[in-house]
Amino acid sequence: MTFTMTSFAEVAILLVLAAGIGIVGTLLRQPLIVSFIAVGLVAGPSALDVVHSDEQIELLSELGIAVLLFLVGIKLDVKLIRSLGAVSVLTGLGQVAFTAFFGRLIGLALGLDHVTSLYVAIALTFSSTIIIVKLLSDKREIDALHGQIALGFLIVQDLVVVLAMIVLSAIGIGSADGGNGGGEVLAVLASSVAMVAAVMVFVRYAANPLTECLARAPELLVIFAISLAAMFAAVGDAVGLGKEVGGLMAGVALASTAYRETIAARLASLRDFLLLFFFIALGAMLDLSLLGAHVTGAAIFSLFVLVGNPLIVLAIMGAMGYRKRTGFLAGLTVAQISEFSLIFVAMGVSLGHVADDALGLVTMVGLVTIAASTYMITYSHQLFALFEPLLAVFERKGTPREPSEAGTHHGRAFPVIVFGLGRFGTAMGIRLKNRGVAVLGVDFNPLAIDRWRELGLEAEFGDATDPEFVAELPLRSAEWLVSTLPVHPTGLSHEDARRTLIQLARTSGFSGRIAAASHGAAETEVLFGSGADMVLEPFQDAADRAVDLLCGAAETERTEIPEISTEGRMPA
């Protein structure tokens, strides 16, 4: 009896491998993206060779891409897009031009011929929008200023990818039948205008009434969102814009509705599941047999991408007036090449322009830079703290492009300064204001700053772990510093931010009391050990308050909120 491997069996094996390798990767503190790419390598032709249902896996992968970019688009703010348009275009085009020019020179210096050097150089200009958006979303930094800027210049890169693919297609058509590919470029531009117009009409006349109707059946609302993402991705792919741009525009079409947060929350798990197949497919594409011929060249090109790309982004953003921290965090997002880089070179191989060795070279660069940049983005704040003394040359005085500057509230007294303007911080700020207590909010998310100001509250844009920013805050008048920073899914990033804030506040001369939010007993002990005077435990405090109300022990009205100094956990 012979066993025939079905598509279902292949997917089952891949899921088991993903779970197993993912567990090992987690124990080794490796990001899941690296583990999932490793699954593709193990399951691909270079190892177990169990991936044969390419069409089915590719379909799931493409659905994941559409849903991911849809969720990015649904959170885009039109005002922010307008304000970041210039930096996104200039940074994106500047990085592409820099990488292509110097990448070609490096290729020639390594002995590659002119055509191969050009192909490799262009391939190095593309960064993976999918991987970067996933990493920033996991770190909850996609809404931060550097995340929004990075998303902007990644979209610019995607448009360059589209044009490069069209040019190659036109060359292929021309070499086949003497045709002219110029008409394809015009067709793509016309399609772009048509899709933008369609989105504007949908937003103006259909988005709100349609989602209000569908919201009566939440499951139908989710199905509609998925169908819209898939439809726009399919249309974008058909007209030459790509599935990424189409999925992004589908999200923008629903970004103005009242149900966008509900849609985003319900699709998050589906996004993560589908993206697993994208990373598996990416790993399966990497042919290890082609990697050994260009170890030296791959090492040099990888170093160029890992160091050169972030530096050019940092330099451009610094020249435009952004702070070195913003430029550094945004620059790290381009420290890898994209899956499109492999596709681009593969097209060159199919056209007979370059040899298979070029694909092996770019494959190795992709493997190294994707793995390394994943760690660089995951630990971006620690890297900034390490290299900050060397980055002063990249920052102009005054940083005129930042949304606001610390120090603008000097001369005013704020008894309470709240770091982290999410739901907990905002609720606290509103209640403090209602009690007549002046409160200053601090956040690294421009949208959160705008929301606070719309509520009539004072706010500063800045990072709680930036020593210069913290030192410039009006600390002398403050009696309390309150950190309500959300806990990062890994339990690392924001825990460090809270402890760093405590240290920076004390070294800046703050003599008042510090409170920090915690979501577990272990965190509470760590924060007390770091010098916190009070630890706020929102879930525990809310449960205590609810029990008091249920048992009739509280005689105050439900809307009355106790003073901040009477709640929370105090050190023993």
Buried (B, 14 or more C-beta within 10 A) or exposed (E): EEEEEEEEEBBEBBBEBBEEBBEEBEEEEBBBBBBBBBBBBBBBBBBEEBBEBEEBBEEBBBBBBBBBBBBBBBBBBEEBBEBBEEBBBBBBBBBBEBBBEBBBEBBBEBEBEEEBBBBBBBBBBBBBBBBBBBBBBBBBBBBBBBBBBBBBBBBBBBBBBBBBBBBBBBBBBEEEEEEEBEEBBEEBEEBBEEBEEBBEEBBEEEBBEBBEEBBEEEEEBBEBBBEBBBBBBBBBBEBBBBBBBBBBBBBBBBBBBEBBEBBBEBBEEBBBBBBBBBBBBBBBBBBBEBBEBBEEBBEBBBBBBBEBBBBBBBBBBBBBBBBBBBBBBBBBBBBBBBBBBBBBBBBBBEBEBBEBBBBBBBBBBBBBBBBBBBBBBBBBBBBBBEEBEEBEEBBBEEBEBBBBBBEEBEEEEBBBBBBBBBEBBBEBBBBBBEEEBBBBBBBBBBBBBBBBEEBEBBBBBBBBBBBBBBBBBBBEBBBBBBBBBBBBEBEBBBBBBBBBBBBBBEEBEBEBBBBBBBBEEEBBEBBBEBBBBBBBBBEBBEEEBEEEEEEEEBEEEEEEBEEBEEBBBEEE
